[in-house]
Amino acid sequence: MARRQSQALLKHLINSKPNPNPRLSRSVTYMPRPGDGAPRPVTLIPGDGIGPVVTGAVEQVMQAMHAPLYFEKYEVHGDMKKIPEEVLESIRKNKVCLKGGLATPVGGGVSSLNVQLRKELDLYASLVNCFNLRGLPTRHQNVDIVV
């Protein structure tokens, strides 16, 4: 069900007409990569639960945009004891990772893979830019914030 909804939303966004009032919308584009212009590798961890659906939708959007990147996909799941070293090497090499949600174990004394990733890669901030997309009806209008 969720996959069909994601695909329907993706199709709607791709086929939607431009907003006649550009002040009320924001263009979504990508900047060409400096240097040789070769496609950029991105580490992809689909994760658990809804993670594979969300990351799958991102893959479809990137493909539809002809974004100059490709994904190095790794199967990592919350029930694993630790993040495989080849995944950490890929993230360090690529400097970009798209990660779906990983299940977190319940109970004390067990470190989640999310915490392991943050500690191993020295990550302490998560910035998310939230804004309305042209042609997509939402409850709130003119949203443009960073959380």
HUGIKA-V785355 format. One record per residue. N is the residue number from 1. PHI is phi in degrees with one decimal (none if undefined). OMEGA is omega in whole degrees, 0 to 359 (none if undefined). D_FIRST is the distance of its C-alpha to the first C-alpha in Angstrom with 2 decimals. Layout:
# HUGIKA-V785355
n:phi:omega:d_first
N:PHI:OMEGA:D_FIRST
N:PHI:OMEGA:D_FIRST
This chain:
# HUGIKA-V785355
n:phi:omega:d_first
1:none:182:0.00
2:-63.4:180:3.82
3:-64.4:178:5.46
4:-63.7:179:5.28
5:-65.3:178:6.38
6:-63.1:180:8.74
7:-66.4:178:10.01
8:-65.3:179:10.70
9:-64.2:179:12.47
10:-59.8:179:14.32
11:-61.2:179:15.47
12:-61.3:182:16.61
13:-65.9:181:18.55
14:-69.0:185:20.15
15:-93.9:184:21.25
16:-70.3:180:22.33
17:-83.6:180:26.08
18:-62.8:178:28.33
19:-73.8:181:29.26
20:-67.4:178:32.83
21:-108.9:186:33.82
22:-64.4:179:33.57
23:-69.0:182:34.67
24:-95.5:180:31.39
25:-136.7:181:29.21
26:-130.5:178:29.34
27:-77.6:178:29.22
28:-112.5:182:26.92
29:-135.8:174:28.94
30:-120.4:177:29.98
31:-93.0:176:33.57
32:-60.9:180:35.09
33:-71.9:177:35.93
34:-64.7:178:39.65
35:105.4:188:41.66
36:-80.0:179:41.19
37:78.8:179:37.85
38:-67.8:178:36.29
39:-57.6:184:32.53
40:-94.7:177:31.88
41:-77.0:177:30.26
42:-129.9:176:27.52
43:-72.8:181:26.68
44:-123.3:175:22.95
45:-120.4:182:21.73
46:-60.0:176:17.93
47:82.4:186:18.43
48:-117.2:175:16.40
49:58.2:181:13.29
50:-81.5:181:11.23
51:-50.3:180:14.29
52:-62.8:178:13.42
53:-68.9:181:10.33
54:-66.7:181:12.82
55:-67.3:175:15.73
56:-63.2:178:14.08
57:-64.9:178:13.52
58:-63.3:177:17.16
59:-59.0:179:18.34
60:-63.9:179:17.06
61:-63.7:180:18.79
62:-61.4:178:21.91
63:-66.1:180:22.06
64:-65.0:179:21.79
65:-80.2:187:24.51
66:56.5:180:26.63
67:-64.2:183:27.16
68:-78.9:178:30.02
69:-152.5:172:28.34
70:-141.9:185:26.91
71:-101.6:169:24.99
72:-101.3:189:26.61
73:-90.7:178:23.72
74:-128.5:177:24.52
75:-88.0:177:22.68
76:-126.3:182:23.53
77:-132.1:185:22.06
78:-59.2:181:23.15
79:-85.9:178:24.95
80:-77.0:181:27.37
81:-75.0:179:30.90
82:-154.1:178:31.34
83:-71.1:178:30.08
84:-59.6:183:31.49
85:-60.2:181:34.46
86:-65.9:176:33.23
87:-70.4:178:30.19
88:-61.4:178:32.64
89:-62.5:179:34.92
90:-62.8:180:32.21
91:-63.6:180:31.34
92:-64.2:181:35.08
93:-67.2:185:35.77
94:-79.8:183:32.98
95:64.1:178:33.23
96:-143.8:178:29.56
97:-143.1:172:26.50
98:-104.9:185:22.80
99:-124.0:171:21.51
100:-78.1:180:18.14
101:-63.2:175:18.49
102:-110.8:179:20.57
103:-58.9:180:20.70
104:-106.6:180:24.00
105:-64.2:179:26.22
106:-93.8:179:27.38
107:115.3:182:31.15
108:-77.5:174:34.14
109:83.9:181:35.79
110:-114.7:179:32.74
111:-88.4:179:32.01
112:-73.9:178:28.39
113:-65.7:177:27.68
114:-60.5:179:26.87
115:-66.2:179:30.44
116:-58.8:179:31.89
117:-61.8:181:30.49
118:-60.6:181:31.90
119:-69.2:183:35.25
120:-62.7:184:35.57
121:-100.4:178:34.84
122:58.2:181:36.67
123:-104.6:181:33.79
124:-133.6:179:34.34
125:-138.8:175:32.65
126:-131.8:180:29.19
127:-103.3:179:29.34
128:-129.0:177:26.38
129:-92.3:181:27.04
130:-112.4:178:24.95
131:-155.7:178:25.37
132:-71.9:174:23.97
133:-100.3:179:22.74
134:-55.8:176:24.42
135:84.2:180:22.48
136:-108.6:181:19.66
137:-65.6:180:20.36
138:-136.4:180:20.57
139:-65.5:183:22.23
140:-113.4:181:25.13
141:-102.8:175:27.10
142:57.1:177:29.26
143:-81.9:176:27.71
144:-158.7:183:29.34
145:-135.1:173:29.93
146:-115.5:180:30.10
147:-109.2:none:29.05
